[in-house]
Amino acid sequence: MSVETLFALAACALVGIGLYGLIVQPHPLRKLVAFNVMGSGVFVLFGALAMRGAEAGMAADPVPQALLITAIVVAFAATSVTVALLLRLIESTDNASLADEPSAGD
Amino acid sequence: MELWTSTHGGALLPAAVLAPFVGMLLGLALGGRQVQRVAFVLMPLALVLALGLAVAWQREGQTLVYLLGGWAPPLGIALRADGPAVAMLLAVAGVVCGIGLFARADFGTPVGAPESRAAFSYWLLLMAVWGALNLVFVSGDLFTLYVALELLTFAGVPLVCLAGSGETLRAALRYMLFALCGSVLYLLGAVLLYGGYGTLDMPLLAGMVRPGPVAWTALALMTVGLLAKTALFPLHLWLPPAHGGAPAAASAVLSALVIKGSWFLLLRLWFDVMPGVATLGAAQLLAGLGAAAIVVGSIVALRQKRLKLLVAYSTMAQIGYLFLMFPLAFEAGVLVHGAALSAGLLQAISHATAKAGMFMAAGLVYAALGHDRIADLAGVARAMPLAVMAFAVSGLALMGVVPSGAYLAKKLLLDAAEGSGQWWWTLVLQGGAVFTAGYVVLVLVNMLRRPAAPLQGVTPVSILSQWAALGLALCSLLLAFAAIGPVSTELIKNPLDARDLGTTLLVILGGALLALALSRRSLFAAAGAPHRDGAVRRVTMVLGMALEQFDAWVRRWTSAGLLMLLLAGLFVGLLRVGQAA
């Protein structure tokens, strides 16, 4: 198995785990972690594609690396905004549930 | 047509994107009460920039292009403004200015009043939303679009929780997490496309992309991700609490503008990047979801107790309309820029103006009465005729009465449906107006009702805000005249023409019947008096309740998440089957 395939499989696994967490985990913090896991999967895939798509004589295609670093910054910003929101929510309600009403059981 | 060199007037593109962001940073640095001043200096300035862009586009007679730093794609990044982008830029500039005038009363900081965090944030976020939207409209490649979309979400989410209460914070968090899920799916699609074709520049990609597993998966993932951000049924779990709970001036921004960003990106993707990959079957699914959104959204809107939530559900229904044009834009199996696309854009602009006006009217009623319970609105029409007028006019505009933008859009789509033999969309287009009329009639009947006792303690509201709401609503009602140039004059008729007047009355009558059958409280019931329902109404009530339960189920995280995956799978399947056929 080539290195690229290995990376691609790892990316699949990470995206899958992330999706599962985002859908199933009820706690917002866990959902946020799941989002980050899923994001990492996408980043790994992008890195693997950069390796595969390189011109002859180059170690890797540089464009995905430039895009990746931007995507990581965006994901970091998203995470910090979400954590700030979550902290405010816990501060004001002592409860981090996302459910609309107490009766809705998600 | 040259898409990879800067054109004359192209420098206006980065200016239009940067102006709101410069305003935002300046406001942040100056702080306090200066923010609002900065915003009010910026608004006319950016409006003029948008107008200048439109003039330059008209004069050049082709897409405006600006290469950042002079680097041409695929290595560099190009900003481009074509017809749809220019139209959206102009519309957003107009709506933001209207909302700004309205928000002066709520978020202004008069001399002597203490500065507030909500007001400070509001103006900053308004400028950020504006800048992000402009970037969405002029971005030339899929990655810049991703960044623009994230900027839009980061600016939109805090608008939800300006009030800072637990309920709004929860709504904001739901919105944020669901939107993040959507954006990762979008990014995954973009990455796959890069892997397959080695570029993300839209015209370059359009020339290379071929139907195949990479393109199918990418298009399906990106479409579903964007649907989650646009809140098309059944992925609307975040919309009602977010739009219904935010302050009126913020709801207007969210409902009128923010959702249009991801919708516009979807247009770009289907029409400009992968017109040959998209299939009629997939487009039928998209429009089918739109039709379901209209039915479910409108009926659940009828069952709301609070006016702002009703308007939020109305937004969910109206989002459905924006997707009806997809199957009607096919010619010989390929998506083309044509009358159906123009109709879709017209619908979006028309909804932006009308919905901003409607949320403002609802906010004014809330401010004046201190509540927005629909059952207790009697007497409002007498107390604040301008606001009620604004609600009525925006309602008429949403229904698509002559000469509103929605009317012209409907006309174009009906022609397209007839031309392509898709009669079922004719039914949806004609029936949709009845559903819209239902909740408009319900609210107006309650507003126009004579109160049991004269209304006491009505807080006076700003006249300027009332005029701003009415102004935006009127813009929507008269939008068809603005579109005369690019479309055709023959399509606009005299609104008092017997046939059109008849259609309008029929739609309102149908809406009244719907409201009679499905509203939470009978329209005839006087406030407080006991009332017995007839047999028919008892059946329809059960139907309404069932639909409400269904909506609540769909809006649970697990159901929405699974539906998202299911839709992605369906899109891949339909794209594949369509190509084989």
Contacts between the chains, C-beta under 8 A, distances in Angstrom:
chain1	res1	chain2	res2	distance
A	15	B	188	6.8
A	18	B	184	7.4
A	19	B	561	7.8
A	19	B	565	7.4
A	22	B	177	7.6
A	22	B	181	5.3
A	22	B	561	6.5
A	23	B	557	6.8
A	23	B	558	6.0
A	23	B	561	3.1
A	23	B	562	6.6
A	23	B	565	7.8
A	24	B	558	6.7
A	24	B	561	7.7
A	26	B	557	7.3
A	28	B	173	5.7
A	28	B	177	6.3
A	31	B	177	5.1
A	32	B	177	6.9
A	35	B	177	7.0
A	35	B	180	4.9
A	35	B	181	6.7
A	35	B	184	6.6
A	38	B	181	7.9
A	38	B	184	5.1
A	39	B	184	5.6
A	39	B	187	7.7
A	42	B	184	6.2
A	42	B	187	5.4
A	42	B	188	5.0
A	42	B	191	5.8
A	45	B	188	7.5
A	45	B	191	5.6
A	45	B	192	8.0
A	45	B	195	7.6
A	46	B	191	4.8
A	46	B	194	7.4
A	49	B	191	6.7
A	49	B	194	6.4
A	49	B	195	3.9
A	52	B	195	7.5
A	53	B	195	6.9
A	53	B	198	5.9
A	61	B	198	7.8
A	63	B	74	7.6
A	63	B	75	7.1
A	63	B	194	7.9
A	64	B	191	8.0
A	64	B	194	6.5
A	67	B	143	5.3
A	67	B	194	7.8
A	67	B	200	7.9
A	70	B	143	7.5
A	70	B	147	6.6
A	71	B	146	7.5
A	71	B	187	6.4
A	74	B	146	7.6
A	74	B	147	6.3
A	74	B	150	5.0
A	77	B	150	7.6
A	77	B	154	6.7
A	78	B	150	6.7
A	78	B	153	7.9
A	78	B	154	7.2
A	78	B	176	7.7
A	78	B	180	5.6
A	78	B	183	7.8
A	81	B	154	5.9
A	81	B	157	6.9
A	81	B	158	7.8
A	81	B	176	6.8
A	82	B	173	7.1
A	82	B	176	5.2
A	82	B	177	6.8
A	82	B	180	7.2
A	85	B	157	7.3
A	85	B	161	7.2
A	85	B	169	6.3
A	85	B	172	5.7
A	85	B	173	5.0
A	85	B	176	6.2
A	86	B	173	6.3
A	88	B	161	7.6
A	88	B	164	7.4
A	88	B	169	5.5
A	89	B	166	6.6
A	89	B	169	4.3
A	89	B	170	6.1
A	89	B	173	5.9
A	92	B	164	7.1
A	92	B	165	7.1
A	92	B	166	4.8
A	92	B	169	6.4
A	93	B	166	3.7
A	93	B	169	7.5
A	93	B	170	7.6
A	95	B	166	7.8
A	97	B	170	7.8
A	98	B	170	6.4
A	98	B	173	6.4
A	98	B	174	5.5
A	98	B	177	7.6
A	98	B	557	6.9
A	100	B	241	6.6
A	100	B	552	8.0
A	100	B	555	7.5
A	104	B	552	6.9
A	104	B	556	6.6
A	106	B	556	4.5
A	106	B	557	4.9
A	106	B	558	6.1
